[in-house]
Amino acid sequence: MEHCLSKIVTKPSDYKLCPACSKVNWYENEECYNCNENIKDVEFMTEEEMNKFAEEEYGFWKKEGYTEKEIDDLLVEV
């Protein structure tokens, strides 16, 4: 499943971080899409975790020359 970055960063309670690989996953996932780690009992992302994720993502893409609007529309696997 893919979501646009702007949707992800505005709703941390819909996502959780995989403890094994630190990838953001949709809250309904029972296994991490990336490493297949069991994440059934993992808590939702906190505001702090989401802010860190957003800073890293937006920072990376801005360095690559993307505008904020382009970054908002990027699709991210969750």
C-alpha positions in Angstrom: 0.0 0.0 0.0 1.2 3.5 -0.7 0.2 6.8 0.8 1.3 10.3 -0.1 3.8 11.8 2.3 1.5 14.7 3.3 -1.2 12.2 4.5 1.4 10.2 6.5 2.9 13.2 8.4 -0.5 14.7 9.4 -1.9 11.5 11.0 0.7 9.7 13.2 -2.1 7.6 14.9 -2.6 5.8 11.5 1.0 4.6 11.4 3.5 2.6 13.4 7.3 2.1 13.2 8.8 -1.3 12.7 11.1 -2.0 15.6 13.4 -4.0 13.4 13.9 -1.8 10.4 12.3 1.5 11.4 10.1 1.7 8.4 6.7 3.4 8.7 3.8 1.0 8.4 0.0 1.4 8.0 -1.6 0.7 11.4 -3.5 -2.4 10.1 -0.3 -4.2 9.1 0.4 -7.2 11.3 3.8 -7.6 9.6 6.2 -5.0 8.4 5.9 -4.5 4.6 9.7 -4.2 4.4 11.2 -6.9 6.6 8.2 -9.1 7.6 8.8 -8.5 11.3 5.7 -9.0 13.5 4.3 -5.6 14.3 0.9 -6.6 15.4 1.4 -5.3 19.0 3.5 -2.2 18.1 2.1 1.1 19.3 1.1 3.9 17.0 3.7 6.5 16.1 4.0 9.4 18.6 4.0 13.0 17.4 7.8 13.1 18.2 8.5 10.0 16.0 6.4 11.4 13.2 8.1 14.8 13.4 11.5 13.1 13.2 10.4 11.1 10.2 9.0 14.2 8.5 12.1 16.2 9.1 14.3 13.4 7.6 12.0 12.9 4.5 11.4 16.5 3.7 15.1 17.4 4.3 16.3 14.7 2.0 13.9 15.6 -0.8 14.6 19.3 -0.5 18.3 18.6 -0.9 17.4 16.7 -4.1 15.7 19.9 -5.4 12.0 19.0 -4.9 9.5 21.7 -4.0 7.4 21.2 -0.8 4.3 20.5 -3.0 6.2 17.8 -4.9 7.4 16.3 -1.6 3.8 16.3 -0.2 2.7 14.3 -3.2 5.4 11.7 -3.1 4.1 8.2 -2.6 5.6 6.2 0.3 5.2 2.4 0.8 3.5 1.7 4.1 
